[in-house]
Amino acid sequence: MIKQWTIQTTKRDEFVDITSLVQSFVTETRVQEGMVVVYCPHTTAGITINENADPDVTRDMIRRFDELYPWYHSLDRHSEGNTAAHMKASTVGSSAHVIVTKGQLLLGTWQGIYFCEFDGPRTRTFYVKVIEG
């Protein structure tokens, strides 16, 4: 059971909370026990699990990523000029796994699943695979 979503990001760097989309697909599949994999097929975007209660967390994360990986660096050679986006996406990773129990994502109280845009705005795709068991 796999589902593809297309989303439109609106900023160069943006964390989009996709938790409810993922949960809705788990509910649709009627899987009670198993695992879900959320996967991003892009090299300048990723998937992470982090706090979703305070929006300052994702704003701070974007700011800190910009400090670590400045958008412009005199030694970067990549012709597209988006080396920073590649670095951020590699740091975050391209997927996340979440246990499903009693038909619900097993996330901590403050956790959410985020699509992380680092080279937007763009039209992006991500996949969710629910595995029963």
N, C-alpha and C positions, 0 to 999 in steps of 0.2 A: 504494500500500500504506500504509494508515493504521490505527492502533490507538489506542483510547481506554482510559485507565486511570482508575479511581476509587481515591483513597487517603483515609484518615482521618488527619488531623493531630491531635496531642495537646496542643499548646501554642499560646500566642498567637503566638510567634515561633519558627520551627523550620525547619531545613534538613534535608530528607529526601533521602538519596542514592538516586537512581533510575537510576544507571549500569547496574546489572545488568539492570533491566527493559528499558532501551533496547537494550542489547546482545542480550538474548534475542530481541527482536523483529527485530533485524537478522539474527540467525542463522536465525530462523523464515522470513524472506523469501528467504533464500539469495542475497541481493544481495552480490556480491563487491566491486564498485567503485561508489561513488556518494556520496550525502550523506543525512544524517538531520536532520530538523528536529524539535525538541521545543518544544511550544507550550502555554502556560497561558492559558485563556480567562477568567481572573479579574482584577479590578482591585485586589485586595489580596493577591495572591500573584504569584510569578514563577518564572523559570527562570534558573539561572546555572551556569557552569562554574568550579570552584575546587578548591583542594587537598582531597583526601579521605584523606590519610594521617594527619593529626593533627587530632583532633576539637576541639582548642583553636582552630583557625582559624575554624570556623563559630561557635563560642561567642563568640570575640572580635568577629567580624563583627556578630553580633546585638547585642552590647553597644555597639559603635560606632554602629550604626544607631540604637539607642535614644538615644545621646548627640546625634546629629545631628537626629533626628526624635523628640522626646519625645512620649509618648502623649497627655499632656494639655498643651494650650497655651491660654492665656486668649483669644487672638485667633482661634482656629479657629472656623469657622462651620458646618461640615458637620454636619448633624443627627444622623448616625449616630455621631459622635464617634470616627471611625477615620481621620482625616486622616493620621496618622502611617503607617498601613498603606498608604494610597494613595501616599504619598511614597516609602516603602521599595520598593514594587513597581515604581514608575516608575523608580527608580534602578537596580534589578536588571534590569528588562526582562521581557518576556513570552515570549521564545523564545531558543533557542540552536541553532546549526548545527554539525554535526560531520561531518567527512569520514569515509567508510567506505572502507577499503582491505583487500583480502584477507579480506573478511567481518568485519573488526573495526573498532570505533570507533578513530579516530586521535586519541587523547588523550595528553597528556604523562604522564610517569611518576607524577606526584602528582595528576593531575586526575581529577575526578569531575563528574557532572551532578547538580545539585540542584534539587528542587522547594522553593521558598522560601515558607513560610507566614508572613504578617505580621498575620493577623487571626483566629487560630484559638482553640480547636480547631474544625475544620470538616471536612466531607466535600468533597473537591476532585476535580477532573477535570483531566487533561492528555492531550495528544495527541502521537503520534509518527508522523511521515511519513517513509518511506524512499523515496528517489529514486535509481533506478538510472542509472548513466552515468559 
